[in-house]
Amino acid sequence: MRSSIPGLGRVMVFLAAALASASFAIPEDWGEEGVQYGQLGTDVNLSCPGVRAGSPVQWRRAGATALPEGSAVQQGSLVLPSASLASMGTYSCHGKDGGLLHTVSLRLGHLPGVPFVSCRASDYENFSCSWTSTVETFLPTRYITTYRKKSLTGEEKRRNRNGHMGLCLQDPSRPGTCTVHRSEFWSSYRLNITEVNPLGFNYRLLDVTMQAIIKPDPPEGLVVEPIPLAPRRLHVSWKYPSSWPKEPHFQLRFRLQYRPIIHRSWSVVETVNLSEVITDAFAGLEHVVQVSAKDFLDAGNWSEWSAEARATPVRDLASTASEETTTDARLESLAEEPSQAPNPEPINHSDPLEKVAVLVSLGIFAFFVLAAVLVITILIWLRVRKHGKDKTKPNFLVAATHLKALPKAQIL
């Protein structure tokens, strides 16, 4: 990052640049005496101190019979064009008589890149920043870490026109991190992380706001217990993370996730309490439970999930008694000694339920057969009756007509 920084940020850049310049101005500060650093891909000159101008100089490379290809001696110095990693090694210059004049170890690498920086506050009083290099330099590297408070009160501005500046303290036991102590929750800060190596430096400026980077540590002391006589319930309790000072003005809220161990999907419940009762657990199945925390006013991010805790709800009493009865019956049947004499009766492998099903099927079939016979009989009877009525009606009409045609005397 080489762009100009307006305002007070430029002061931080100048401070870091001064510290960086002091670091790589003295090569001995980076390693043992007699080491020279060079940039990969560029021409590297190895000088031979103490040689007189115009005196012949011979260069040698330890462990090799010849110098790197393309190298040349110019005015007593050895020039390595477009140096590569293969050019690294120990070189020595010798006088005309072969006497040793100087020895130098060559190390090659790259300039630092702009580091990647991220910051996080595990509580509202301190925040930490971590960084990683974006370029593999192959060289020893140091970091200069400073900060400046951006939001200043009137009194602070009068005391220090350049703003409140300080060092982001690095912990040797945690490489790649630094911490700003006694920070203010409602303030903003500008971090300057400068990466320095023997060839130069590069830096990253990062503006951070405490409300945005707050991320508590996971809750501690997670305990899950079954509730007696409650087959679908589990009691869950936990504690505040030890890194979060428990003050009335800065509380946490919590998120609880749980699932049966044989399932993959989680159920999630949010609460402001330090305990919760799960009411929809599966009786007799082991459950996995985790909890995370976040600022009560929803600032920042959720913490990582806590370590898992497991518990199994009690079994239902009715199902437990049924299972015990079935188990006892099976044990009793297994305890009976089988008779050694052969049984003359044939072995009947049929199931009683199967017999009942067959009988019911036969009864239903017989019912439908009888019903069909009855319907057919009724239909035949109706048809015969209708046919008989049709025959009687014409004979009656013929007889009536014949009587009407006879004389009355005959009729009488």
Disulfide bonds with the S-S distance in Angstrom:
Cys48-Cys93 1.98
Cys119-Cys129 1.96
Cys168-Cys178 2.08
